[in-house]
């Protein structure tokens, strides 16, 4: 099978870059407005360029690279002007294998050991009501490396124009979403099915937290599916009966109300702990100020307080000074912080008139 990266020119002159495993079908879908997202309201579209790749990972890497290119560079690509194109787009990190539905996601070796890693779980929204909530769920999924979304009998049909704006760029999840008529059909290829619910509804099944379920999914080697019910009522008894395990989020018993995207993000986050995802860069803190600088600041404050009559009654002055020193030596002030506070204190001193 081949995978394609393609660029479309939209009716407003802008360019859209995407990838697919069926180029002719995908272009036709864009042209017909069958896909929610950027091109839906910018038709007609015209295919300007396409390139095939042996794997989806290769196609995704190329797609991300080309998306960063300027308009001029893309147009040079269309024209075959390789001299202009030769200045490569800025490099991007490799796309996680979690974005390839056909490949196992990378795992922390300390958790997976020598066992084969399990594919990322499939998120199944059962009879979702609002396109906006589907989009928010897609956004939650992609934040934590999940891309395979399945919809069972969405109330307002699919595609839904309200989904893409709420997804905030998680178009890959929406474009690849599959629609099924029943829960059984949606999970037919999954060896393990989990149902998220706070009510057992008369069904006796094992109950796990999201963290425990994530551990079980990572420990296995076959595909899993996680069911989420409609926004208003949750999963019905027949839906839960399809699952082998129930996932319940520990929550305030006096107010057990999660919206659909919140439920998805809690489960997706726990699963993501076994993945290699980007973390915020570490920022080094400023080194602590030398003691002499801190003593100078405390002495300056002490002088101002003494001149202002703060230390009263006199017999409490030693204890008050000890308390202030304890307070001011707790945080571990940096030199910059000490200079800032001393500048503030200096500004409180009445300025002497010049001359005279």
VOZA-801944 format. One record per residue (C-alpha): residue number from 0; x negated, y negated, z negated; chain; residue in three letters. Coordinates in steps of 0.001 Angstrom, whole numbers. Each point is the difference from the previous one (the first is absolute). Example, Ala and Ser with C-alpha at 12.3 -4.5 7.8 and 13.67 -1.06 7.14 Angstrom:
% VOZA-801944
{0 {-12300 4500 -7800} A ALA}
{1 {-1370 -3440 660} A SER}
This chain:
% VOZA-801944
{0 {0 0 0} A UNK}
{1 {-1173 -3524 792} A UNK}
{2 {592 -3132 -2048} A UNK}
{3 {189 -3427 1578} A UNK}
{4 {-765 -3561 -1021} A UNK}
{5 {1938 -2513 2063} A UNK}
{6 {560 -3745 329} A UNK}
{7 {3297 -1532 1103} A UNK}
{8 {575 -3543 1170} A UNK}
{9 {3245 -1303 -1486} A UNK}
{10 {2483 -2408 1529} A UNK}
{11 {-1394 -2886 -2083} A UNK}
{12 {-3531 636 1316} A UNK}
{13 {-1308 1590 -3192} A UNK}
{14 {-1667 3408 -117} A UNK}
{15 {987 3065 -1996} A UNK}
{16 {-2457 2838 -709} A UNK}
{17 {1142 3456 -1047} A UNK}
{18 {-751 3703 260} A UNK}
{19 {2048 3075 916} A UNK}
{20 {-229 3617 1123} A UNK}
{21 {2486 -577 2855} A UNK}
{22 {-842 -3182 1870} A UNK}
{23 {2817 47 2549} A UNK}
{24 {2658 667 -2629} A UNK}
{25 {-1360 -2632 -2405} A UNK}
{26 {-92 -2740 2643} A UNK}
{27 {3564 876 980} A UNK}
{28 {1058 -249 -3658} A UNK}
{29 {-1561 -3453 -292} A UNK}
{30 {1679 -1071 3226} A UNK}
{31 {3407 1219 -1166} A UNK}
{32 {-293 -1625 -3433} A UNK}
{33 {223 3411 -1649} A UNK}
{34 {-2838 -795 -2431} A UNK}
{35 {326 -2500 -2846} A UNK}
{36 {-2870 -2395 -381} A UNK}
{37 {-1958 -2557 1965} A UNK}
{38 {1108 792 3551} A UNK}
{39 {3708 433 -730} A UNK}
{40 {842 -3681 543} A UNK}
{41 {-2796 -692 2506} A UNK}
{42 {1194 2029 2967} A UNK}
{43 {-564 749 2785} A UNK}
{44 {-3489 1357 -550} A UNK}
{45 {-2690 987 2486} A UNK}
{46 {-2707 2626 -485} A UNK}
{47 {-3343 -1749 516} A UNK}
{48 {-2513 2622 -1115} A UNK}
{49 {-223 3495 -1485} A UNK}
{50 {-2758 2405 -996} A UNK}
{51 {265 3640 -1035} A UNK}
{52 {-1793 1725 -2906} A UNK}
{53 {-303 3629 -1097} A UNK}
{54 {1180 -599 -3608} A UNK}
{55 {2388 -2341 -1770} A UNK}
{56 {-2785 -1184 -2304} A UNK}
{57 {-2044 -1175 3003} A UNK}
{58 {3043 -1765 1415} A UNK}
{59 {748 -1714 -3319} A UNK}
{60 {-3583 -1232 -301} A UNK}
{61 {96 -1434 3515} A UNK}
{62 {3415 -1572 -638} A UNK}
{63 {-1241 -1777 -3114} A UNK}
{64 {-3096 -1209 1820} A UNK}
{65 {1913 -1362 2994} A UNK}
{66 {2602 -1694 -2201} A UNK}
{67 {-2784 -2186 -1403} A UNK}
{68 {-1129 -1167 3423} A UNK}
{69 {744 -3485 1257} A UNK}
{70 {2460 -595 2810} A UNK}
{71 {-2881 -745 2385} A UNK}
{72 {-1732 3263 -825} A UNK}
{73 {3193 1998 528} A UNK}
{74 {536 -1661 3376} A UNK}
{75 {-3598 789 937} A UNK}
{76 {797 3618 -849} A UNK}
{77 {3023 -52 2334} A UNK}
{78 {-2163 -1403 2804} A UNK}
{79 {-2807 2499 -560} A UNK}
{80 {-2447 -2817 -798} A UNK}
{81 {-2311 2147 -2085} A UNK}
{82 {-2577 -2737 -526} A UNK}
{83 {2526 -1977 -2036} A UNK}
{84 {1341 3075 -1713} A UNK}
{85 {-3475 1213 -973} A UNK}
{86 {-34 -2279 -3030} A UNK}
{87 {1688 2500 -2259} A UNK}
{88 {2780 -934 -2365} A UNK}
{89 {-1061 -257 -3598} A UNK}
{90 {-417 3438 -1518} A UNK}
{91 {2691 1535 -2137} A UNK}
{92 {-263 2894 -2472} A UNK}
{93 {1091 3392 1221} A UNK}
{94 {3712 602 -225} A UNK}
{95 {852 2420 -2773} A UNK}
{96 {966 3440 1188} A UNK}
{97 {3135 -513 -2059} A UNK}
{98 {1301 -1975 2980} A UNK}
{99 {-197 3058 2227} A UNK}
{100 {3077 2107 -659} A UNK}
{101 {-1719 2994 1547} A UNK}
{102 {-3108 -149 -2188} A UNK}
{103 {-454 547 -3721} A UNK}
{104 {-675 -3144 -1993} A UNK}
{105 {-3438 -465 -1598} A UNK}
{106 {-53 969 -3655} A UNK}
{107 {-2184 -597 -2992} A UNK}
{108 {-2305 3029 -136} A UNK}
{109 {359 160 -3764} A UNK}
{110 {3701 729 470} A UNK}
{111 {45 2113 3122} A UNK}
{112 {-3128 2100 -506} A UNK}
{113 {-564 2444 2835} A UNK}
{114 {3699 534 697} A UNK}
{115 {1491 -1379 3221} A UNK}
{116 {1651 -3357 -572} A UNK}
{117 {3755 -329 349} A UNK}
{118 {1539 -2216 2681} A UNK}
{119 {1488 -3269 -1253} A UNK}
{120 {3576 464 -1214} A UNK}
{121 {2934 -934 2204} A UNK}
{122 {2298 -2695 -1390} A UNK}
{123 {3660 804 704} A UNK}
{124 {2633 -2696 -511} A UNK}
{125 {3399 1658 -249} A UNK}
{126 {2904 -2069 1356} A UNK}
{127 {-1745 -3357 -533} A UNK}
{128 {2434 -2889 218} A UNK}
{129 {-1922 -3161 907} A UNK}
{130 {-2643 -431 2673} A UNK}
{131 {-1726 -2490 -2278} A UNK}
{132 {-484 2683 -2649} A UNK}
{133 {-1394 2418 2572} A UNK}
{134 {-2531 -2667 990} A UNK}
{135 {-991 -613 -3611} A UNK}
{136 {-439 3726 -550} A UNK}
{137 {-2217 177 3106} A UNK}
{138 {-2110 -2841 -1372} A UNK}
{139 {-351 1826 -3321} A UNK}
{140 {-1048 3174 1820} A UNK}
{141 {-2705 -1599 2130} A UNK}
{142 {-1464 -1836 -2994} A UNK}
{143 {-1007 3397 -1348} A UNK}
{144 {-875 1812 3226} A UNK}
{145 {3277 1759 842} A UNK}
{146 {1381 -331 3528} A UNK}
{147 {2441 2845 602} A UNK}
{148 {3547 -1223 -603} A UNK}
{149 {3127 2029 679} A UNK}
{150 {3534 -1377 -166} A UNK}
{151 {3080 2117 -622} A UNK}
{152 {3191 -1510 1439} A UNK}
{153 {-817 -3694 -582} A UNK}
{154 {3280 -1846 -531} A UNK}
{155 {-646 -2747 2568} A UNK}
{156 {-1772 2201 2533} A UNK}
{157 {-3579 -171 1194} A UNK}
{158 {-1920 -2027 1059} A UNK}
{159 {1211 -2822 -2222} A UNK}
{160 {-1112 -3588 766} A UNK}
{161 {-36 -860 -3718} A UNK}
{162 {-2734 2531 -750} A UNK}
{163 {-3000 -1562 1744} A UNK}
{164 {-1 -3410 -1759} A UNK}
{165 {257 1717 -3388} A UNK}
{166 {-2836 2393 907} A UNK}
{167 {-2437 -2952 242} A UNK}
{168 {-2240 1645 2582} A UNK}
{169 {553 3682 -803} A UNK}
{170 {1127 499 3604} A UNK}
{171 {-1828 3310 377} A UNK}
{172 {2307 1547 -2610} A UNK}
{173 {3181 -1316 1629} A UNK}
{174 {-1047 895 3535} A UNK}
{175 {-729 3594 -977} A UNK}
{176 {3091 441 -2183} A UNK}
{177 {2121 3024 916} A UNK}
{178 {3762 299 -447} A UNK}
{179 {1811 3186 -1062} A UNK}
{180 {3621 914 -579} A UNK}
{181 {-578 1942 -3218} A UNK}
{182 {-2485 392 -2822} A UNK}
{183 {-592 3630 950} A UNK}
{184 {-1061 -1012 3520} A UNK}
{185 {-2242 -2786 -1294} A UNK}
{186 {-2009 2316 -2262} A UNK}
{187 {85 3181 2092} A UNK}
{188 {-3785 -57 584} A UNK}
{189 {-894 -777 -3635} A UNK}
{190 {-1020 2693 -2469} A UNK}
{191 {655 -2107 -3089} A UNK}
{192 {2923 -2397 -441} A UNK}
{193 {352 -2450 -2885} A UNK}
{194 {3165 -1943 -853} A UNK}
{195 {-266 -3321 -1827} A UNK}
{196 {2899 -433 -2403} A UNK}
{197 {730 -943 -3601} A UNK}
{198 {2966 2364 -153} A UNK}
{199 {-313 3760 356} A UNK}
{200 {3635 190 1165} A UNK}
{201 {482 3548 -1268} A UNK}
{202 {-3000 1398 1871} A UNK}
{203 {-2622 1776 -2107} A UNK}
{204 {-3409 -676 1506} A UNK}
{205 {-3478 -879 -1270} A UNK}
{206 {-347 -3703 -822} A UNK}
{207 {-3256 -1911 545} A UNK}
{208 {-1248 -3543 -309} A UNK}
{209 {-1384 -1643 3171} A UNK}
{210 {-3529 549 -1323} A UNK}
{211 {555 3722 -577} A UNK}
{212 {1635 396 3404} A UNK}
{213 {-2960 -1745 1657} A UNK}
{214 {-2401 2420 -1686} A UNK}
{215 {2042 2944 1263} A UNK}
{216 {109 -1376 3557} A UNK}
{217 {-3764 -539 55} A UNK}
{218 {-625 3473 -1385} A UNK}
{219 {1935 1627 2842} A UNK}
{220 {-815 352 3679} A UNK}
{221 {3420 -244 1655} A UNK}
{222 {2224 -2924 894} A UNK}
{223 {2290 -1466 -2648} A UNK}
{224 {3064 -2219 272} A UNK}
{225 {1332 -2438 -2585} A UNK}
{226 {3700 -879 141} A UNK}
{227 {1397 -3412 -980} A UNK}
{228 {3736 -586 -166} A UNK}
{229 {2262 -2847 1155} A UNK}
{230 {-434 -3341 -1725} A UNK}
{231 {3373 -7 -1724} A UNK}
{232 {494 3554 -1216} A UNK}
{233 {-3244 1944 369} A UNK}
{234 {-235 3594 1153} A UNK}
{235 {3085 2192 -160} A UNK}
{236 {45 3456 -1558} A UNK}
{237 {-206 1697 3404} A UNK}
{238 {-3079 -2086 866} A UNK}
{239 {-1745 920 -3242} A UNK}
{240 {869 3658 574} A UNK}
{241 {-2283 35 3063} A UNK}
{242 {-2997 -1013 -2118} A UNK}
{243 {-2103 2313 -2118} A UNK}
{244 {-1103 -2625 -2520} A UNK}
{245 {1455 -3205 -1438} A UNK}
{246 {-2124 -3132 -414} A UNK}
{247 {1143 -2368 -2731} A UNK}
{248 {-1729 -3267 -856} A UNK}
{249 {-372 -648 -3744} A UNK}
{250 {2077 -3142 -401} A UNK}
{251 {1869 -2074 -2565} A UNK}
{252 {3052 2141 -869} A UNK}
{253 {2034 -3144 -638} A UNK}
{254 {-615 -1251 3551} A UNK}
{255 {-945 2744 2440} A UNK}
{256 {400 -1959 3222} A UNK}
{257 {-2662 122 2731} A UNK}
{258 {577 -1211 3529} A UNK}
{259 {-993 2200 2926} A UNK}
{260 {-3347 -1653 749} A UNK}
{261 {-981 22 -3677} A UNK}
{262 {649 3724 -221} A UNK}
{263 {-2020 658 3163} A UNK}
{264 {-2929 -2127 -1140} A UNK}
{265 {-218 1718 -3395} A UNK}
{266 {-188 3441 1594} A UNK}
{267 {-2325 -1141 2814} A UNK}
{268 {-2360 -1662 -2468} A UNK}
{269 {-381 3157 -2062} A UNK}
{270 {-731 2001 3156} A UNK}
{271 {-2547 -2607 1146} A UNK}
{272 {-2161 542 -3078} A UNK}
{273 {-1433 3045 1756} A UNK}
{274 {-833 -2019 3122} A UNK}
{275 {-2882 -2191 1091} A UNK}
{276 {1658 -3411 219} A UNK}
{277 {-1508 -3470 -52} A UNK}
{278 {-483 -1637 -3399} A UNK}
{279 {-391 -3709 -752} A UNK}
{280 {-3674 -1008 124} A UNK}
{281 {-1738 -262 -3347} A UNK}
{282 {-844 -3536 -1065} A UNK}
{283 {-2934 -501 -2338} A UNK}
{284 {774 -2129 -3040} A UNK}
{285 {-2295 -2871 -895} A UNK}
{286 {-2601 948 -2625} A UNK}
{287 {664 -1137 -3576} A UNK}
{288 {-1353 -3408 -959} A UNK}
{289 {-3152 -112 -2146} A UNK}
{290 {735 -440 -3683} A UNK}
{291 {-1603 -3447 -45} A UNK}
{292 {2559 -1265 2534} A UNK}
{293 {2893 1417 -1980} A UNK}
{294 {-1337 -1493 -3236} A UNK}
{295 {-259 -3394 1702} A UNK}
{296 {3638 143 1093} A UNK}
{297 {1166 1004 -3483} A UNK}
{298 {-2068 -2778 -1588} A UNK}
{299 {1461 -2564 2398} A UNK}
{300 {3540 1119 -822} A UNK}
{301 {-798 -20 -3720} A UNK}
{302 {-1227 -3610 210} A UNK}
{303 {3113 -1166 1847} A UNK}
{304 {2304 1769 -2432} A UNK}
{305 {-1870 -1421 -2998} A UNK}
{306 {166 -3540 1382} A UNK}
{307 {3700 442 703} A UNK}
{308 {758 1078 -3559} A UNK}
{309 {941 3552 940} A UNK}
{310 {-1786 1674 -2920} A UNK}
{311 {2435 -521 -2853} A UNK}
{312 {161 739 -2845} A UNK}
{313 {-3775 -69 -555} A UNK}
{314 {-78 3233 -2019} A UNK}
{315 {1354 1883 3046} A UNK}
{316 {-2615 -1388 2392} A UNK}
{317 {-2468 2953 -167} A UNK}
{318 {2757 2554 608} A UNK}
{319 {1446 -2047 2864} A UNK}
{320 {-3427 -303 1632} A UNK}
{321 {-548 3761 -290} A UNK}
{322 {3382 659 1583} A UNK}
{323 {-783 -2341 2920} A UNK}
{324 {-3389 1618 576} A UNK}
{325 {1585 3457 -54} A UNK}
{326 {2620 -1150 2486} A UNK}
{327 {-2508 -1604 2357} A UNK}
{328 {-2460 2887 -27} A UNK}
{329 {2561 2716 810} A UNK}
{330 {501 -373 3782} A UNK}
{331 {-3637 264 1122} A UNK}
{332 {-223 -3401 1655} A UNK}
{333 {-1965 -432 3233} A UNK}
{334 {-2292 -2996 492} A UNK}
{335 {2484 -1553 2420} A UNK}
{336 {2819 346 -2513} A UNK}
{337 {-2115 -1598 -2724} A UNK}
{338 {-869 -2941 2287} A UNK}
{339 {3663 -421 893} A UNK}
{340 {1155 -125 -3615} A UNK}
{341 {-2812 -2368 -968} A UNK}
{342 {992 -2264 2857} A UNK}
{343 {3549 -36 -1353} A UNK}
{344 {-1238 -792 -3499} A UNK}
{345 {-2216 -2801 1290} A UNK}
{346 {2967 -1566 1744} A UNK}
{347 {1785 -244 -3356} A UNK}
{348 {-2706 -2218 -1505} A UNK}
{349 {999 -3705 197} A UNK}
{350 {-2209 -1732 2522} A UNK}
{351 {-2125 -2846 -1343} A UNK}
{352 {528 -3351 1719} A UNK}
{353 {-2888 -1033 2221} A UNK}
{354 {-2049 -3102 -791} A UNK}
{355 {509 -2087 -3091} A UNK}
